[in-house]
């Protein structure tokens, strides 16, 4: 699609993400190794990752103006994370850069036989704490924001951001991939929750743990079917889905249009190695039916 044929961008399109960013070391293998095996990779890729980093990258490629709150170290990996986000149009002004320590990174083994990926994550150091985000930075980060997104990976900071967003009547989207520390508190403030396949069944457990009754509407959409020869890597598919949901919310898409659109974006990301390689841009012809 040419830029001239695209519909106008959403009028309010600044989004704020709070959560994980990292460097991903992806190795594709013919089959997952057995203990003590020695095998060779069939392909290798090093690129940015992390739930929030991927979702904000997707949002940027779809035409939004994303900002991100997270933390890296002033090391080679941190600099590559920063450069990649900025190259995609993500505002990194609110990233905290530690002079010492290490930036987060993840080893990912992509099994070409079973079409699965196994992740081994090393958190960044020093860890993110509330004092990393000053009140003035928080207010600047929220200025003009249409919606706030949290992947739940920085629970203390995410809660502070969510509380201030609620105070400003800014809606909040929470990624409920799995039960995490502090997720209960975030869910109390959430306007939207994107769940994994198993998470809705765990609501009863959350209720038993004291979250109370959850009120809202549950939207269920069909997935995009990918022919087996085209399926390369599912890393970051959920993050791409969320990036598309953020766009859809900004564009005031109804749920019956939002969910197939997000599934199409996520499916596109599964057709290449790595979380970000296959994320489509707004001009991708596959998205045209959803943007009209």
C-alpha positions as CSV (number, residue, x, y, z in Angstrom):
1,X,0.0,0.0,0.0
2,X,1.3,3.5,-0.8
3,X,1.1,6.2,1.8
4,X,-1.4,8.0,-0.3
5,X,-3.9,5.1,-0.2
6,X,-3.7,4.7,3.6
7,X,-6.5,6.1,5.8
8,X,-5.6,8.8,8.2
9,X,-3.8,7.9,11.4
10,X,-5.7,8.0,14.7
11,X,-5.9,11.6,16.0
12,X,-4.7,10.6,19.4
13,X,-1.8,8.1,19.0
14,X,0.7,8.6,21.8
15,X,1.0,5.4,23.8
16,X,3.2,4.6,26.8
17,X,4.6,1.2,27.6
18,X,6.2,0.1,30.9
19,X,8.0,-3.2,31.2
20,X,10.7,-5.4,29.8
21,X,13.3,-4.8,27.2
22,X,16.3,-7.0,26.3
23,X,18.6,-8.4,23.7
24,X,17.5,-11.7,22.3
25,X,20.1,-14.3,21.1
26,X,18.0,-16.6,18.8
27,X,19.3,-19.9,17.6
28,X,17.2,-22.0,15.3
29,X,17.8,-25.8,15.5
30,X,16.5,-28.7,13.5
31,X,15.3,-30.3,16.8
32,X,15.7,-29.5,20.4
33,X,18.8,-31.1,21.9
34,X,18.8,-33.9,24.4
35,X,20.9,-33.5,27.6
36,X,24.6,-33.4,26.9
37,X,24.1,-33.2,23.1
38,X,26.2,-31.1,20.9
39,X,24.4,-29.6,17.9
40,X,24.6,-26.8,15.4
41,X,22.2,-24.0,14.8
42,X,20.6,-23.7,11.3
43,X,20.3,-19.9,11.7
44,X,21.2,-17.2,14.2
45,X,19.9,-13.8,14.9
46,X,20.6,-11.1,17.6
47,X,18.0,-8.4,18.0
48,X,16.0,-6.5,20.6
49,X,13.4,-8.2,22.6
50,X,11.3,-8.0,25.8
51,X,7.6,-7.8,26.0
52,X,7.2,-4.0,26.3
53,X,10.0,-3.4,23.8
54,X,8.4,-5.6,21.2
55,X,4.9,-4.2,21.7
56,X,6.1,-0.6,21.4
57,X,8.1,-1.6,18.3
58,X,4.9,-3.0,16.8
59,X,2.9,0.1,17.8
60,X,5.5,2.3,16.1
61,X,5.5,0.3,12.8
62,X,1.7,0.6,12.8
63,X,1.9,4.4,13.0
64,X,1.6,5.2,16.7
65,X,3.9,7.4,18.7
66,X,5.1,5.1,21.5
67,X,7.1,5.9,24.6
68,X,8.7,3.4,26.9
69,X,9.6,3.2,30.6
70,X,12.2,0.6,31.4
71,X,15.9,0.2,32.4
72,X,19.1,-0.8,30.7
73,X,22.8,-0.6,31.6
74,X,25.4,1.5,29.8
75,X,26.9,-1.6,28.1
76,X,27.1,-2.8,24.5
77,X,23.8,-4.6,24.8
78,X,22.1,-1.6,26.3
79,X,23.3,0.6,23.6
80,X,22.1,-1.8,20.9
81,X,18.6,-2.0,22.6
82,X,18.5,1.8,22.6
83,X,19.6,2.2,19.0
84,X,17.1,-0.4,17.7
85,X,14.1,1.1,19.5
86,X,15.0,4.6,18.3
87,X,15.5,3.3,14.7
88,X,11.9,2.0,14.8
89,X,10.6,5.3,16.1
90,X,10.1,4.5,19.8
91,X,10.7,7.4,22.2
92,X,13.4,6.3,24.6
93,X,13.6,9.5,26.6
94,X,12.2,7.8,29.7
95,X,14.5,4.9,29.8
96,X,16.8,4.7,32.8
97,X,20.4,4.0,31.9
98,X,22.6,2.5,34.7
99,X,26.3,3.3,34.5
100,X,27.2,-0.1,35.9
101,X,25.7,-3.6,35.8
102,X,24.3,-5.4,32.8
103,X,21.3,-5.0,30.4
104,X,18.7,-7.9,30.3
105,X,19.2,-10.6,27.7
106,X,17.6,-13.8,26.7
107,X,18.8,-17.0,25.0
108,X,16.1,-18.4,22.7
109,X,16.2,-21.9,21.1
110,X,13.8,-22.2,18.2
111,X,12.9,-25.8,17.5
112,X,12.1,-26.1,13.8
113,X,10.6,-29.5,14.2
114,X,8.0,-28.8,16.9
115,X,7.6,-25.1,16.1
116,X,8.3,-24.1,19.7
117,X,10.8,-21.8,21.4
118,X,12.5,-22.1,24.7
119,X,13.7,-19.0,26.5
120,X,16.4,-18.6,29.1
121,X,16.3,-15.0,30.5
122,X,18.9,-13.2,32.4
123,X,17.5,-10.1,34.2
124,X,19.2,-6.8,34.1
125,X,21.2,-5.5,37.1
126,X,20.8,-3.4,39.1
127,X,17.0,-4.1,39.1
128,X,14.4,-1.4,38.3
129,X,13.1,0.4,41.4
130,X,10.5,3.0,42.0
131,X,13.0,5.7,42.6
132,X,14.4,5.3,39.1
133,X,11.3,7.2,37.9
134,X,11.0,10.7,39.2
135,X,7.6,12.4,39.5
136,X,8.5,14.9,36.9
137,X,9.6,12.2,34.4
138,X,6.4,10.3,35.1
139,X,4.2,13.3,34.4
140,X,6.1,14.1,31.2
141,X,5.8,10.4,30.1
142,X,2.0,10.5,30.6
143,X,1.5,13.9,28.9
144,X,-0.8,13.5,25.9
145,X,-1.0,9.7,26.2
146,X,-4.0,7.9,24.8
147,X,-3.4,4.6,26.6
148,X,-0.8,3.0,29.0
149,X,0.4,-0.5,28.6
150,X,2.1,-2.7,31.2
151,X,3.6,-6.2,30.7
152,X,3.7,-6.7,34.4
153,X,7.5,-7.2,34.5
154,X,8.3,-4.1,36.6
155,X,5.6,-4.4,39.2
156,X,6.4,-1.6,41.5
157,X,7.1,0.9,38.8
158,X,4.1,-0.3,36.7
159,X,1.8,0.2,39.7
160,X,3.0,3.8,40.2
161,X,2.5,4.5,36.5
162,X,-0.9,2.9,36.5
163,X,-2.1,4.8,39.6
164,X,-1.0,8.2,38.0
165,X,-2.7,7.2,34.7
166,X,-5.9,6.4,36.6
167,X,-5.7,9.8,38.3
168,X,-5.5,11.4,34.8
169,X,-8.3,9.1,33.4
170,X,-6.0,7.4,31.0
171,X,-7.0,3.9,30.2
172,X,-4.6,1.0,31.0
173,X,-4.0,-2.3,29.1
174,X,-2.4,-5.1,31.1
175,X,-0.7,-8.2,29.6
176,X,-1.9,-11.1,31.7
177,X,0.3,-13.8,30.1
178,X,0.7,-15.5,33.4
179,X,0.4,-14.9,37.1
180,X,3.2,-12.5,38.2
181,X,4.1,-10.6,41.3
182,X,2.0,-7.5,41.6
183,X,-0.4,-8.5,38.8
184,X,-3.4,-8.5,41.1
185,X,-2.9,-4.8,41.9
186,X,-2.5,-3.9,38.2
187,X,-5.7,-5.8,37.2
188,X,-7.7,-3.7,39.7
189,X,-6.7,-0.6,37.6
190,X,-6.9,-2.1,34.2
191,X,-9.3,-1.0,31.5
192,X,-8.2,-3.8,29.1
193,X,-6.6,-7.1,29.8
194,X,-5.0,-9.3,27.1
195,X,-4.9,-12.9,28.3
196,X,-3.0,-15.9,27.3
197,X,-5.1,-19.0,26.4
198,X,-5.1,-20.3,30.0
199,X,-5.3,-17.1,32.0
200,X,-9.1,-16.6,32.0
201,X,-9.5,-19.9,33.9
202,X,-7.2,-18.6,36.6
203,X,-9.5,-15.7,37.5
204,X,-11.1,-17.8,40.2
205,X,-7.7,-18.3,41.7
206,X,-7.1,-14.5,41.7
207,X,-10.5,-14.0,43.3
208,X,-9.6,-16.5,46.0
209,X,-6.3,-14.6,46.6
210,X,-8.3,-11.4,47.5
211,X,-8.6,-9.5,44.3
212,X,-12.4,-9.5,44.6
213,X,-14.9,-9.9,41.8
214,X,-13.7,-9.0,38.3
215,X,-16.3,-7.1,36.2
216,X,-16.1,-6.6,32.5
217,X,-16.6,-8.1,29.1
218,X,-14.7,-11.0,27.7
219,X,-13.9,-10.8,23.9
220,X,-12.8,-14.0,22.2
221,X,-11.4,-13.9,18.7
222,X,-10.3,-16.6,16.3
223,X,-6.6,-17.1,15.6
224,X,-5.0,-16.6,12.2
225,X,-4.2,-20.0,10.7
226,X,-0.6,-20.2,9.4
227,X,0.3,-22.9,6.9
228,X,3.0,-25.1,8.5
229,X,5.7,-24.3,5.9
230,X,5.3,-20.6,6.7
231,X,5.5,-20.9,10.5
232,X,9.1,-20.0,11.5
233,X,9.1,-18.7,15.1
234,X,6.4,-17.7,17.6
235,X,8.7,-15.6,19.7
236,X,7.0,-12.3,20.5
237,X,3.7,-13.1,18.7
238,X,1.7,-12.1,21.8
239,X,3.6,-8.8,21.9
240,X,2.8,-8.1,18.3
241,X,-0.8,-8.9,19.1
242,X,-0.8,-6.3,21.9
243,X,0.9,-3.7,19.7
244,X,-1.9,-4.1,17.2
245,X,-4.6,-3.9,20.0
246,X,-3.1,-0.6,21.1
247,X,-3.4,0.7,17.6
248,X,-6.9,-0.6,17.3
249,X,-7.9,1.2,20.6
250,X,-6.4,4.4,19.4
251,X,-8.3,4.0,16.1
252,X,-11.6,3.2,17.9
253,X,-11.9,-0.2,16.2
254,X,-14.8,-2.3,17.4
255,X,-13.8,-5.6,19.0
256,X,-15.0,-7.6,16.0
257,X,-12.5,-5.8,13.8
258,X,-9.8,-5.3,16.5
259,X,-9.2,-9.0,17.2
260,X,-8.9,-10.3,13.6
261,X,-6.6,-7.3,12.9
262,X,-4.4,-8.1,15.9
263,X,-4.3,-11.8,14.9
264,X,-3.2,-10.9,11.4
265,X,-0.3,-8.8,12.8
266,X,0.7,-11.5,15.2
267,X,0.6,-14.1,12.5
268,X,2.9,-12.0,10.3
269,X,5.4,-11.8,13.1
270,X,5.5,-15.6,13.2
271,X,6.7,-15.9,9.7
272,X,10.3,-14.8,10.5
273,X,13.0,-15.6,13.1
274,X,12.8,-13.3,16.1
275,X,10.2,-11.2,17.8
276,X,10.6,-8.1,15.6
277,X,11.8,-9.3,12.2
278,X,8.3,-10.1,10.9
279,X,6.3,-7.3,12.6
280,X,4.5,-5.6,9.7
281,X,4.4,-1.9,8.9
282,X,1.2,-0.1,8.5
283,X,1.7,-0.1,4.7
284,X,1.8,-3.9,4.5
285,X,-0.9,-5.1,2.0
286,X,-2.0,-7.8,4.4
287,X,-3.3,-5.1,6.8
288,X,-5.3,-3.2,4.1
289,X,-8.6,-4.9,4.7
290,X,-8.5,-3.9,8.4
291,X,-7.5,-0.3,7.9
292,X,-10.2,0.7,5.4
